[in-house]
Amino acid sequence: MLQEKIETAIIDILTRVTIKPRPKIIEILNKNFKSEQSEIARAQLIMMLENFKYGKKNKIPVCQDTGMLNFFIELGSNFPLISNYRDLIDRAVQRATKLIPLRGNSVDPITNENPETNTGINVPPIYLRIVDNKNTLKIIVFPKGGGAENISKLFMLNPSNGINIFQEKIIDVLKDAGGMPCPPILLGIGIGGDAVLCMKLAKEALLRQIEVRNQREDIARLEMELLEKVNALHIGPMGLGGSLTCIDVHIEIAMRHPASFPVGLIVQCYSHRWASFEMDRNGVIIDET
């Protein structure tokens, strides 16, 4: 049955994203370990790499904070319609929470009750997009740890100078944050739209492959400028100093209202966990990332 195949595929990528670091992250941390001059920073980098290796070998989470599980769904318009995606994802998350296991990270904001299932009122977050003329289903799982998420910000800037000062605003946030978001970090930034859209764009920006620039040259230039400025802070791995504070900066944009200049900042920790699968209408996995 198609729904059962989707549920199984979700559990599989939840397992993979929790225990297997992304190869590009390993490559960048290794490269920086070789060039880093600070012994304290080198010690932090080697601990990160050893932690990744241990988690993968022993099939356990690479971080005690297994995050809030964000789901991005790209539903082909010709894929069989399944009306109860929320129920399907909830079941998969609840099963995965016990099997992997995952830490229970869904807490009632009023009562502080934690069902220890990673599900509940309006969570996990699910973002659905219909893709025309496709007959496949793609699901991206993006666990967001609390430490990095706490540094995220929404700026409502003056349209007259927003483009000139948004980098300064972001730098100030990161200076104050220090080691709290578990650097080296990645930054997702959304510029334009409204207060909701710019934050969504910022989160989606983090799903672009590392070191892949925005296709617009002016935006790609902003990404590189901000990356250089953040690394010049020398906050370093875990906030203990060093040359690598930020792994990458990704910016996405949307048209804005003339009277407002919203900028969304989503911060991601060094483990940068996300994974995806794409399935055809028969339930066969045709691609995994």
N, C-alpha and C positions, 0 to 999 in steps of 0.2 A: 504494500500500500504506500502511495506517495508520501502521505503525511508521516508515516513511520520512518521512511528513508530520510526525510528532511530532519526529523528529530534526532535520528542516529548521527547524521552528518554534523549537526550542531554540537552534540556531545563530543564528537571526535575533534572538532576544531577548538572547542573549549579546553579540552585536554592538551592539545598541541600548543595553544597560545599560552597556557599556564606554565608548562614545564620546558618549552623549547624556545630559547632566545632567537631573535632574528639574526641571520648570518651577517648582515650589514653592520649591526651594532657590535658584534664580536670583532669584525674587521676594524672598525673605527677605534674601539677601545684598545685593541692590540697595537694599532699604528701609533696611537698617542702614548701608550706605555713606553714604546721604544724611543720616542722623541722627548718625553717629559723630563724636565730638569729637576723638578721638586721631588724629593724622596717621599714626602708625605703623600703627594698626589699619586706617585707610582704605587705606593702601598695600597691606596684605595682602589686604583684601577685593577691591580692584580687580585684583590679580594672580590671585586665585581666579576672578573673573568672566572675565578675559581668557583664562585657561587653559581654562575651559569652552568659551568661544567658539572658541578655536583647535582644540581636540580635535574638536568637532562639525563645524567647517568642513572640517578635513583628514581626518576619519574615522580618528582615532587615539585610543588610550586617554587619558582625561583625567587619569589618574594612572599612574605607572610601576608601582605595586603594584596589579595587577589582581585581587588578592584570592584567598581560598579560596572556591570557588563553592558556596554552600549552595543546595540545591533543596528547596522545599516543594511537595509534590504533593497536590492535592485530587482524589481519584479518585471519580467518581460510581459508585454501586453498579450502575448500568445501562450504564455505559460498557464497551465490549469489553475483556475482561481480557487484559492483556499481562504475562506472567510475568517477562520479562527487562528490567525497567525499569533496573536497574543497568547492564547491558550497553549499552542504548540511550543512556543518559545519558553513559556513558563514551565511547562513539563520538562523540557530539555534542561533548563537551568537548574531546576530542583533535583533532577537525577544527577546531573554533573556535580552539583554541590556535595552530594554524598559520595559519589564515586571517586572524584579526583584526589582529595576533597578540596572544596573552596571554603574560604572563611565567609561566614554570614555577614554580608555588608549592606543589608537593607533594614534600616531602622525607622520606625514611625517617628516623625518629627515632633509630635505632640506628647505621646506617651513613652517614647524611648524603647518601646517593645521591639525586639529583634526576633523575627520568626526563624532565623538561621537558614533561610532558603534562597536568599538573593532575589526574592520576588516580593511583590506586595503592591500597594497602591501606586499605579503609574510607573512602576519599575519592573523589569529593566527598561531603560529608555529604548524606544524603537523608532527609527527614521526610515520611512518607506518612500521609494521613488519608483514610478512606473516608467519603464523604458519601452518606447514604441518599436514595433516590428521585431521583437525578440521573443524567443520561445524558451528562455532559460531563467533560472532563479539564482541570483548571487546574494550571499549573506556574508557580511563582514562583522566579526566580533572584535570589540575594542574595549578591553578592561581598563578603567581609569582609577588609579590609586588615589586615595584621599589626600596625601601629602602634596602632590603636584596640583591636584584639582583645586586645593585651597588657595593657590596663588593666582588662579584665573581671575580676570577682571573685565568689566564692561566700562568703557570710557565713552561718555557723550560729550564730544568736543565741539568747539566753535567752528562752524564751516569756514570762517575766514582764515583760520590758521591751523586747522586740524591736521592737514597733511604734513605740515612743517614741525609739529610738536609731538606727534603720536609716538615716535621712537623714544623721545625723552621721557614720556610718561611710562613706557614699558621698561626702560632702563631703571627708572626710580623704583618701580615695583620689584624688579629682580634684585636690586641692591638691598632693599629691605628684607627680601625673602632669604637671602643667603643660602644656607644648605637645606632649608625646609623642603623644597621640592625634589630632593635627592638628585642633584646635578652629577654628571652633565645632563642637561635638559634638552628638550626640543620645544620649539614655540610654534603654535598654530595661531594665525592672526586673520581675523575677518575684518575687512574695511568696507563700510557702506551698508546698504540695506536698512534695517531697523534694529532695535535693541535685541530682538530674538534672532533675526537672520544672521547678523554679524557674528554672534556666538556660535551658531550652527556651522557657519562657514569656517570659523576658526578650528572647530573640532574636526571637520572634514579635511581641512588642510593637512592635519597630522597623518592622514592616511595616504598622502602622496609619498612615493618612494624617496628615501633619503638621498640628498644631493641632486634631486631632479628639480630644476627651477621652474617657476611659473613661465608660461609660454610668452607672456607679454614682457618685453625687454625692460620697461620702466619698473614693473613690479618685481622682476627678477633682480634688478639692481637694488631695490629696497631690501629684498631678502638678504642679499650679500652684505649690504651696509650694516644692517642691524645685527647680523651674525658676527661681524667683525667687532662691533661695539660691545656686544654682550661678552664675547670672549676676552675683550680688553679689560673687563672687570676683574679677571683673575680670581673669581670665586672658587673655581676648580671643583674637582670631584668631591662630593659630599660637603662642599662649602669649606674645605680645608686648604684652599689655595691651589693654584696650578693653571696651566694654559688652556685646558679644555673645560669651559663652563657650559657651552651650548653646542650640541651636535649639529643642529640645523634649524633654519627658520623657513616656514612656509606661509605664504600670504595668498588669500583668495579675496575677491572683491565682488561687490554688487552695487548697482546704481542706488543712490541715496536721495532722500528728500532735501530740497534746497536749504531748509532751515536746520538741518542736523547733520552731524558727522560722527556716526557711531563706529567704534573700534572694539572688537572683541579679542581677548587674549585667552587662549587655553594653553596651559603649561603641561608638559608630559615629562615623566621621569626617564632616567637612562635605560630602563628595561624595555620601554616602548613596545608593549605587547599588542599585537593585533594579527589576525589571520582571517582568511576567507576561503569559501568554496563556491564553485559555480556548478549548477546541476541542470541537466536537460529535462524535458517534460516527462521522461520515463524514469527519472530518479537516479540517473547515472551521473557520477561526478566527472565533469569534463575538465576542470581546472581547480588548482589549489594554490594559494599564496601564503 
